[in-house]
Amino acid sequence: MPATLTALKVAELVGTGFIAGYLGGIIGTGGCVLMLPMLVFLMKYPVAQAIGTTVLAVVWTATFGAISHGKLGNIDYETSAVVLAAGAIGALAGSVIFAAIMGYAKVLELILGAAFLYAAVRMIYEGIKRIPGSEADHIPGSASAKAAIGFFIGVLTGILGLGGGYALVPSFIYLLDAPVHLAVGTSMISMIPMATVSASYKMAQGVTDVLGGTILGLGTIAGVKLGAKTTEKIEPWGIKLIFGVVFLYVSLKFILMGLGIKLF
């Protein structure tokens, strides 16, 4: 992408950021599930640069999303303290791995697709069946289990540039039996250091469109606030269904791209 952007490109980035922020505010992903594919498929960013630019925008989304969810009481701060610390370390390790493989676009596409698939299928099933989530007032589990989840997802964040929410939310729900709304809000605050470490490393590598990522991030601010408020009006099974449908599309899109098959 050029250092200067046309008015149309700015509008596209702001609009993408708003829509991604709104979705991210609902399902706790930072909006990366829309920003990254749109940068690749619509704005023709190279995959490595799209990853670096997306994770920069996620820093904005996660920060303002965490503020909004905090006001709504959707954050388990004890859990987030453990996850974000371990996640930051993992993100640094993942960024080193990214540096080694960023020239292999097809590999990155297949990794991205596989990362989405399991959670997509399971959440669609539970959304259709209207399976209720936990009604606990905190996220259960030991500190060591939460640290392990944070570190592993931090590694994925460093490699994939997705902020970590796509994996944190289902991990909190399925591995720790967390209530859906707490999983969403806690995911947001836990993403901040992971995304910051990953974004900083990729900026140092020169694979980030800093101007584009900043505009994307600014576009997410209004969207993520509105999305966070929307979570209060949606049943947990509904959030799972939205989460699953979006992720299934993105998963199939990246897997087919990695295999050299174009999907519209």
C-alpha positions in Angstrom: 0.0 0.0 0.0 1.2 3.5 -0.7 2.3 5.8 2.0 -0.5 8.2 1.1 -4.1 7.0 0.7 -6.9 8.2 -1.5 -10.2 9.5 0.0 -11.8 6.3 -1.3 -9.2 4.1 0.5 -9.6 6.1 3.7 -13.4 5.6 3.5 -12.9 1.9 2.9 -10.6 1.5 5.8 -12.8 3.5 8.2 -15.9 1.5 7.1 -14.1 -1.8 7.4 -12.9 -0.8 10.8 -16.4 0.2 12.0 -18.0 -3.1 10.8 -15.1 -5.2 12.1 -15.2 -3.3 15.4 -19.0 -3.9 15.8 -18.6 -7.6 15.2 -15.5 -7.8 17.4 -17.4 -6.0 20.2 -20.1 -8.6 20.0 -18.0 -11.7 19.9 -14.8 -10.5 21.5 -12.4 -11.0 18.7 -11.0 -7.5 18.1 -12.7 -7.5 14.6 -9.7 -9.3 13.0 -12.0 -11.9 11.4 -13.2 -9.2 9.0 -10.3 -6.8 8.8 -7.7 -9.4 7.7 -9.8 -11.1 5.0 -10.9 -7.7 3.7 -7.4 -6.4 3.5 -6.3 -9.5 1.6 -9.4 -10.1 -0.6 -10.7 -6.6 -1.3 -7.8 -4.2 -0.8 -5.2 -6.6 -2.2 -2.7 -6.4 0.6 0.0 -9.2 0.5 -0.8 -11.7 3.3 2.2 -10.8 5.5 1.5 -7.1 5.3 -2.3 -7.7 5.9 -1.3 -9.6 9.1 0.9 -6.8 10.3 -1.6 -4.1 9.6 -4.5 -6.0 11.1 -2.8 -6.6 14.4 -1.9 -2.9 14.7 -5.6 -2.1 14.3 -6.5 -4.8 16.9 -4.6 -2.8 19.5 -7.1 0.0 19.1 -10.1 -2.4 19.0 -9.1 -4.4 22.0 -8.4 -1.3 24.1 -11.7 0.4 23.5 -13.5 -2.9 23.6 -12.1 -3.7 27.0 -13.2 -0.3 28.3 -16.7 -0.8 27.0 -17.0 -4.4 28.4 -15.5 -3.3 31.7 -18.3 -0.7 32.1 -20.8 -3.5 31.5 -19.2 -5.8 34.0 -18.2 -8.4 31.4 -14.5 -8.9 32.5 -13.0 -11.4 35.0 -9.9 -9.3 35.9 -8.2 -12.1 37.9 -8.3 -14.4 34.8 -7.2 -11.6 32.4 -4.2 -10.7 34.6 -2.8 -14.3 34.1 -3.8 -14.7 30.5 -2.5 -11.3 29.3 0.9 -11.8 31.0 1.5 -15.2 29.5 0.0 -14.1 26.2 2.5 -11.3 25.8 5.4 -13.7 26.2 3.8 -16.1 23.7 3.2 -13.3 21.3 6.9 -12.5 21.3 7.8 -16.1 20.6 5.2 -16.3 17.8 6.5 -13.1 16.2 9.9 -14.7 15.9 8.3 -17.7 14.2 6.4 -15.3 11.9 9.7 -13.7 10.8 10.9 -17.1 9.7 7.8 -18.1 7.7 6.3 -14.8 6.5 7.6 -15.4 2.9 5.5 -18.5 2.6 2.0 -17.1 1.9 0.4 -20.4 1.2 1.5 -21.8 4.5 0.2 -18.8 6.3 -3.2 -19.1 4.5 -3.5 -22.8 5.5 -2.6 -22.0 9.1 -5.2 -19.2 9.2 -7.9 -21.5 7.8 -7.2 -24.3 10.2 -7.1 -21.9 13.2 -10.7 -21.0 12.5 -12.3 -24.3 11.6 -12.9 -26.2 14.8 -14.4 -23.3 16.7 -16.6 -22.4 13.8 -18.2 -25.8 13.5 -18.7 -26.3 17.2 -20.2 -22.8 17.7 -22.6 -23.2 14.7 -23.8 -26.5 16.2 -24.3 -25.1 19.6 -26.0 -22.0 18.2 -28.5 -24.0 16.2 -29.2 -26.3 19.1 -29.5 -23.2 21.4 -27.2 -24.8 23.9 -27.0 -22.4 26.9 -23.6 -21.3 28.2 -22.4 -21.4 31.8 -24.1 -19.0 34.3 -21.2 -18.7 36.6 -20.1 -15.2 37.8 -16.4 -15.8 37.0 -14.2 -17.9 34.7 -13.3 -21.2 36.4 -10.0 -23.0 36.2 -6.5 -22.9 37.7 -4.0 -20.2 37.1 -1.6 -22.6 35.4 -4.3 -23.7 32.9 -5.1 -20.0 32.2 -1.4 -19.2 31.7 -1.0 -22.1 29.3 -4.0 -20.9 27.3 -2.6 -17.4 27.2 0.8 -18.5 26.2 -0.4 -20.7 23.4 -2.8 -18.2 22.0 -0.1 -15.5 22.3 2.1 -17.6 20.1 -0.7 -17.9 17.5 -1.2 -14.1 17.8 2.4 -13.5 17.0 2.2 -15.8 13.9 -1.2 -14.9 12.6 -1.7 -11.3 13.6 -5.4 -11.9 14.7 -5.3 -10.5 18.1 -6.1 -13.8 19.8 -9.8 -13.3 20.5 -10.8 -15.9 17.8 -9.1 -18.5 20.0 -9.5 -17.0 23.5 -13.3 -16.9 23.4 -13.8 -20.6 22.5 -11.0 -21.6 24.8 -12.6 -19.8 27.8 -16.0 -21.3 26.9 -14.9 -24.9 26.1 -11.8 -25.4 28.2 -12.7 -23.4 31.3 -16.5 -23.5 31.1 -16.8 -19.7 31.2 -20.0 -17.8 30.7 -20.2 -16.4 27.2 -20.4 -12.7 28.1 -17.4 -13.0 30.5 -15.5 -14.9 27.9 -16.1 -12.1 25.4 -15.2 -9.2 27.7 -12.2 -11.0 29.3 -10.9 -11.9 25.8 -10.9 -8.2 24.9 -8.7 -7.0 27.8 -6.4 -10.1 27.4 -5.7 -9.3 23.8 -4.2 -5.8 24.4 -0.6 -6.9 25.3 -0.6 -9.8 22.9 -1.6 -7.5 20.0 0.8 -4.8 21.2 3.8 -7.1 21.2 2.9 -8.7 17.9 2.2 -5.3 16.2 5.5 -3.8 17.6 7.5 -6.7 16.3 5.9 -6.6 12.8 6.4 -2.8 12.6 10.0 -3.4 13.3 10.1 -5.9 10.5 8.6 -3.4 8.1 5.6 -5.5 7.2 2.9 -3.1 8.6 1.0 -0.4 6.8 1.1 1.9 9.8 -1.1 4.6 8.3 -3.7 2.1 7.1 -3.6 0.2 10.3 -4.2 3.4 12.3 -7.1 4.4 10.2 -8.6 0.9 10.5 -8.1 1.2 14.3 -9.8 4.6 14.5 -12.8 3.2 12.5 -13.2 0.4 15.0 -13.7 2.7 18.0 -17.4 3.5 17.4 -18.1 0.0 16.1 -16.7 -1.8 19.1 -18.6 0.3 21.6 -21.9 -0.4 19.8 -21.0 -4.1 19.5 -20.2 -4.4 23.3 -23.7 -2.9 24.1 -25.3 -5.3 21.7 -24.0 -8.3 23.6 -26.3 -7.4 26.4 -29.3 -7.9 24.1 -28.2 -11.3 22.5 -28.6 -14.7 24.0 -25.4 -16.6 24.5 -26.4 -19.2 21.8 -27.0 -16.3 19.4 -23.4 -15.0 20.0 -22.1 -18.5 19.3 -24.0 -18.8 16.1 -22.8 -15.4 14.8 -19.3 -16.3 15.8 -19.5 -19.7 14.0 -20.9 -18.5 10.7 -18.3 -15.8 10.3 -15.5 -18.1 11.2 -16.6 -20.9 8.9 -16.6 -18.6 5.9 -13.2 -17.2 6.7 -11.8 -20.6 7.5 -12.9 -22.1 4.1 -11.7 -19.0 2.3 -8.2 -19.2 3.6 -7.9 -23.0 3.3 -8.9 -22.9 -0.3 -6.6 -20.0 -1.0 -3.8 -22.0 0.5 -4.6 -24.8 -1.8 -4.7 -22.5 -4.8 -8.5 -22.4 -5.2 -10.2 -19.0 -5.4 -13.4 -18.6 -3.5 -15.6 -15.6 -3.8 
